[in-house]
Amino acid sequence: MASLIPAQRTLLRLKHPPLTTPPLFFTQQKRFRQTYAKASIKPLKRRPLTVAAISEELDMVKVKTEETSVKKKVRAALTVRRKHKEDIKDAIANHLEGFSDMIGRNVVLELISTKIDPETLNPIKSGEVAIKDWCLKRNKSKGEHVVYTVEFMLDSAFGEPGAITIMNRHQREFFLESIAVEGDGFEWGRVHFACDSWIQSTKDLPAKRILFSNKPYLPNETPLGLRALREKELKDLRGDGHGVRKHSDRIYDFATYNDLGNPDKNKEFTRPILGGEKIPYPRRCRTGRHSMDTDMHAESRVEKPHPLYVPRDETFEELKQGAFSAGRLRAVLHTLIPSLIANISADTHDFQGFHHIDNLYKDGLKLKLGLQEHLFKKIPLVQKIQESSEGMLRYDTPRILSKDKFAWLRDDEFARQMVAGINPVNIERLKVFPPVSQLDPALYGPQESAITEDHIASHLNGLTVQQAMEDGKLFIQDYHDIYLPFVDRINKIDGRKTYATRTIFFLGPSGTLKPIAIELGLPPVQPGGLRPSKVLTPPCDATTNWLWMLAKAHVNSNDAGVHQLVNHWLRTHAVMEPFILAAHRQLSAMHPVYKLLHPHMRYTLEINALARQSLINADGVIESCFTPGPYVMEISASYYKHFWRLDQETLPADLIRRGVAVEDSTKPHGIRLLIEDYPYANDGLLLWSSICKWVDSYVSLYYPNSSQVLADSELQSWYHESVHVGHADLKDKPWWPKLASPSDLSSLLSTLIWLSSAQHAALNFGQYPLGGYVPSRPPLLRRLLPEEDSNEYNEFLADPHRFFLSTMPGVLEATKFMAVVDTLSTHSPDEEYLGEDWSQTTPWTSDERAIFLQKEFADSICRAEQEIAKRNSDPDKRNRCGAGVLPYELLAASSEPGVTCRGVPNSISI
């Protein structure tokens, strides 16, 4: 899609059908004609960006001067997007703008040539021209867009327009989609400006806004007329690092995560600052808010519904904001009644049976849990709320239950989730037995696992452990070192209990995995002492079956935490933010690399800001709903410090690092998977290869050799700032990839595009469909396994069903979790997906070669989606096809809006 990489800095897009505009006709005799049809809003369809067409004949006007120079008429058409819904404030503002137009406070434009005046050495300018019929046209227009036209008189030696400046002298901002400039008699014919930007009023931004055409230039190729503007625009975007950012600002800067805690509210909400020598972490977007009253190093909080600052063009577009707000409302309603129960009762309310959980999908939150009368007697209003909001209070049935309601109880499904579930990126080949910890034995005891050969020998189909390892048949899901340093602190929290788990799997002849041992580890009582670990193996009777179920629940709880805190949040959202900030600060909108990255940065700063506000903050959703509670972000930071490496974030490198693949030049993607039916890896390699081919081809257009890469000052500044400022705490690590050749650049860009698109999609959009049934994947657990000869063990033997449910999250935690992941799994109506054809919209670049290559990329993604559908119908692929088995579609690129368990957006937008 061509408009996905506009010449201007914004992450806002529209997703409605385009205005129908006639093609341009330039003849000497035809009169100006402008035709456009009313747009109808169809959120389910992707809407290309609208560009005004100018079809009036441009009469050549010859003006005789003393030097007999020739001036020609040039017309510019601006397409401005209207708000979908206007309130009384907008109506008042409309009247004020009409008055402003009358007194000459208009929108003023000026064209800037790519050439300079040979006498003054300054850029050649057209002179300022005002839009005089702003309100008249807006009031007459009934559609979603208003098209304004202005005329310039340009000297025949003016050259090609390379930039345009705008001053908005009205009282409020407006959203400018595009500008098209046409000049008959000029060699350049028509010039596109794909703007997609909020144009602020001069009362908020006194300086002129600079907008560049869609023609790409490397820094050393910048025309003389644009060089100063290029530098000025970047300087403005960087700001000076001081002051509180305003809603209207377009300033990109770095800060540490010093805004997660809220000690002013309560000391128990104090949280450590993430980022710095003590706790390394990526940087986030600076807001400049004042410090807390009780902690000068902590930034003050801004609570919802008040917005956190992000640069103006990074905020959600109206459709996206509407969908997100609707999701928030749904989440509030879903958790309303459990929250009310919690407020009027000191008891933690458990689910009384699996059928009570099922009622959430059938009857909604009427809560047939033995609590209804108790609640209604105290708050009669609640019954009215339920009656009036019944549809909103009912949860959609998670997809994981759609084909086989009891699949989650089976060991094969438990194992299948490790390669085709929400978190398919932690399974590793077992290379050493027993497994060995890398933690300090002086603190955490013996490094060897408690799992012995006796535990697993009978489950290896006649192989010895050594033979099974050599044959690539043993795999492990190892959360021991991530969790163990935090287990004691977590288990001291009331209602939170966890282990540091290891699970060993055997790859059978059918190509599927089965769990053969689970280790539940606890820290030693004394530093360096023996660890009180439990090892469980597949059950042989009723009692061991229930204990095995509890052990699997603890593994899944560990997995849910690592998925959310490490793989999803840290390895996509958080690590991408510094690269995005640096791109806006160091790469001009004219830079070809900026144009390539631009669609993959859309909405990420906004969604990350919202996460800091209500998800990863103290007492936020993640702390409330996941076992580690107040230590969730410290676990995330610990992984960043000890394990994260950018050079191992490519898909092939990650698969090889985990030992689930080996290099093999005879294979299509250069690697051979040891688990042949590994849906995430199989489908991911299709998209990875398409991304690499597209990026390699694109880079070769502008960087034919290494000297070009090294000489690109903006490119080198971008990467340097991303590493040395955005990831400053790890800047001295030797593993950072170099940026000295076209292949270095291609690899770096492919990695960033992979992380922001396919990797994020694989980890995000299955959260509710595959994880919304809490017993199958509990994010929080409240009890450890019972010890024999204890009262707890007797309680377990007497009613294992009730004991299991009492280990699960309570009603409040479960419903809050379900409501939030439902929102996070939802595609917005304005989503932009990987592989959409950019050429269908405003040209994102004037380089026809790049347009052709992007079309080839779109075709390759389409073929990949067809191949994924074919694989999901192949009965030999038992991890994605079979009785009760869900197809794996998380990496199928296209999707409708809503919770679909498929779709790969270009960017981290939710």
PyMOL commands that set and color helices and strands:
alter all, ss='L'
color gray80, all
select helices_A, chain A and resi 2-4+88-102+134-140+219-221+224-238+267-269+312-314+318-344+354-362+372-378+381-388+390-393+399-401+407-409+411-420+441-444+453-459+465-470+480-491+542-586+592-601+604-614+621-625+629-642+646-648+651-657+679-702+706-711+713-726+728-730+742-764+767-771+774-776+791-798+800-807+811-824+838-840+848-871
alter helices_A, ss='H'
color red, helices_A
select strands_A, chain A and resi 71-81+107-116+123-125+129-131+145-155+161-168+174-182+190-199+209-212+254-255+284-285+428-429+474-478+500-507+513-521+534-536+661-663+671-673
alter strands_A, ss='S'
color yellow, strands_A
deselect
rebuild
show_as cartoon
